[in-house]
Amino acid sequence: MNPFQYQSGELTAENLPLSTIAEQFGTPCYVYSRSALEHNLQAYEHALQGIPHLTCFAVKANSNLAVLDVLARKGAGFDIVSGGELQRVLRAGGDPRKVIFSGLGKTEAEIEQALNVDILCFNVESDPELDRINAVASRLGKRAPISLRVNPDVDAGTHPYISTGLKENKFGIDIAAAFTVYQRAAAMSHIDIVGVDCHIGSQLTTVAPYLDAVGRVLQLVDRLSDAGIKLEHFDIGGGLGVVYNKETPPEPSELINAVKEKIRGRDLTLIMEPGRSICANAGIFLTRVEFLKHTDHKHFAIVDGAMNDLLRPSLYGAWQEIVPVTQTDTAGASPDRPEFTYDVVGPVCESGDFLGKERVLRIAQGDLLAVRSAGAYGFVMSSNYNTRNRSAEIMVDGDRATVVRQRETIDYQLSLEQVLTD
Ligand SMILES: *Cc1c(COP(=O)(O)O)cnc(C)c1O
């Protein structure tokens, strides 16, 4: 489902022209579609029907309260990686009993916070973390539900920065060592073993690495079972890819049906932690052309959005489609918009500041551009570099737009700083 379609030559979010949103709320801004978020969650929920399951949205992909609210209302659980994300989930009305706490550097304060609201499970990533969780639970007089995040040593075939399931990655516990760590956990006074987890990477475009990982983890599950350690759930993580350009990722149903087949006959709840595949294509980044700059070597479209707003192109060399909000490639396109191959760049003082390179566009100063597939790892990675105010975020529902995060102001940005007094 693509909620950002042209209607009479104007790009819309659901039924609202993006030009209207830009006029009302200014640029740059992120625009999300409520129905696309719901639709993408349903794709998981439908495919998981018939077996015990839980879909935990990976909050780090898009942590806006309204996004979490939309998903919580549809029954989603949440995968968090910090105490801050836990606070977001609770404020958005999420159920702590459906929260999985991932991440490899949990502090004592974060563990305490999570124990106090009775989350579903801690995904433990190291031996010392297990000791810390046991100690905090003991101090609070509680029992901590845990699973081990095992590293199955499979190559997810994705970008090295977003691959996490290889031996050399910092994530998880080596699958060869996991049995011993489970035995240690079983002997701990304030730990309840409830599951096993693996998350092998992001933007995966084939099912094969998942099945490879599931196969390896199931051997561990069976060995544990033989040793009297029974697991309740199997969390296969997130990572399913989306279409940015010409990728052909599997649908959630294809992945889930294959995994169901593998775990058939075992009494395990299937947990998934999708992030990108829920929200990437439910959002766009809207920006306006400030200047066109033509040099002997290159044509630049200088826009009001930059790497501080949308980091993926600069960070990973990620490709995201950039389209004009008003269609200009139709017959009789205005002669004041000659076609050039542009680098679309922001105003930040870094050569690495670009949103897209070598894009063929017919545009003029003042035009609006939309960067597609920006709903995941977009706003959440934004910063104030160059003392730029972070963008507004807008949620569209039908023909209604709601500001779900206001554009920052300079007073807000500077409010935590002060000059010396002597
Ligand atoms: C980032 C992350 C996810 C979500 O990954 P996507 O590629 O966005 O689906 C899930 N689980 C863990 C532990 C993560 O770190």
The ligand as a MOL file (V3000), in Angstrom:
LIG
                    3D

  0  0  0     0  0            999 V3000
M  V30 BEGIN CTAB
M  V30 COUNTS 15 15 0 0 0
M  V30 BEGIN ATOM
M  V30 1 C 16.6160 -2.3300 14.9870 0
M  V30 2 C 16.0770 -3.5450 15.6190 0
M  V30 3 C 14.8750 -4.1040 15.1620 0
M  V30 4 C 14.1030 -3.5510 13.9940 0
M  V30 5 O 14.7840 -3.6930 12.7910 0
M  V30 6 P 14.0560 -3.2930 11.4210 0
M  V30 7 O 15.0870 -3.5440 10.3960 0
M  V30 8 O 13.6850 -1.8530 11.5150 0
M  V30 9 O 12.8580 -4.1640 11.2670 0
M  V30 10 C 14.3730 -5.2020 15.8430 0
M  V30 11 N 15.0380 -5.7430 16.8980 0
M  V30 12 C 16.2030 -5.2310 17.3510 0
M  V30 13 C 16.8780 -5.8660 18.5130 0
M  V30 14 C 16.7570 -4.1210 16.7370 0
M  V30 15 O 17.9140 -3.6320 17.1850 0
M  V30 END ATOM
M  V30 BEGIN BOND
M  V30 1 1 1 2
M  V30 2 1 2 3
M  V30 3 2 2 14
M  V30 4 1 3 4
M  V30 5 2 3 10
M  V30 6 1 4 5
M  V30 7 1 5 6
M  V30 8 2 6 7
M  V30 9 1 6 8
M  V30 10 1 6 9
M  V30 11 1 10 11
M  V30 12 2 11 12
M  V30 13 1 12 13
M  V30 14 1 12 14
M  V30 15 1 14 15
M  V30 END BOND
M  V30 END CTAB
M  END
